[in-house]
């Protein structure tokens, strides 16, 4: 693309704006007919200035508005065209002196005319640039806060953003069982809690004290077993936790009877109870297992 002078750029902008005189417009159109790059520059200006036209819609005044204007200016009927007297022909001042002086005066006059035209064009360009900048600022503001006011092709394209929310997987919960170990009709002495998943159990002492030199021992009694099985000595603290139920199946654990005997200090020496049960109880379910989450697609 060839390089154009500032005058060419100004002519293209004023042609797009529509402020050129008839002879200047003819000059621009002649250049456009032979220079495709200059034509592209004119079209670029028309595209830039088109935003101003799109932001302002045309409004047709009502007929009564025109009637009021005619009344205000004193015109009620169509007025004949105004004919102005012809101005006398301008006579160039006679230049007295050698021909060189006359040429200098003519050169100065042409320079003044050319500079005046350039100054007028640059004022037009400055005004045009300010208007374009103001229009762009207005369009940006409207696009941000009221995009519906813009024409369809100038509205910003809506952006759909997909946000992935990760839902934590439901935590699994196993069933919990509890047994109150007590004398028949008496107050609870121990509370036995069993977790179905881990098969760990916890014994909490509620109201029981072993005799001096004696220890309380917990036993599992089941029809599936030939004899009671020791689950260990109940400690002297408030809570005693053991994992020994892991060797038994779930049905045996849930259906068994749990008994506490009073044994010698440290528990039975041979794995068999040496006294009648002091406290007994059976497990009941207190917390059901958590419902499994539905699989995707169901």
Secondary structure, 3 states (H helix, E strand, C coil): CCCCCHHHHHHHHHHHHCCCCHHHHHHHHHHHHHCHHHHHHHHHHHHHHHHHHHHCCCCCCCHHHHHHHHHHHCCCCCCCCCCCCCCCCCCCCCCCCCHHHHHHHHHHHHHHHHHHHHHHHHHHHHHHHHHHHHHHHHHHHHHHHCHHHCCHHHCCCCCCCCCCCCCCCCCCCCCEEEEEEECCCCCEEEEEEEECCCCCEEEEECCCCCCCCEEEEEEEECCCCCCCEEEEECCCCCEEEECHHHHCCHHHHHHCEEEEEEEECCCCCCCCCCCCCCEEEECEEEECCCCCCCCCCC
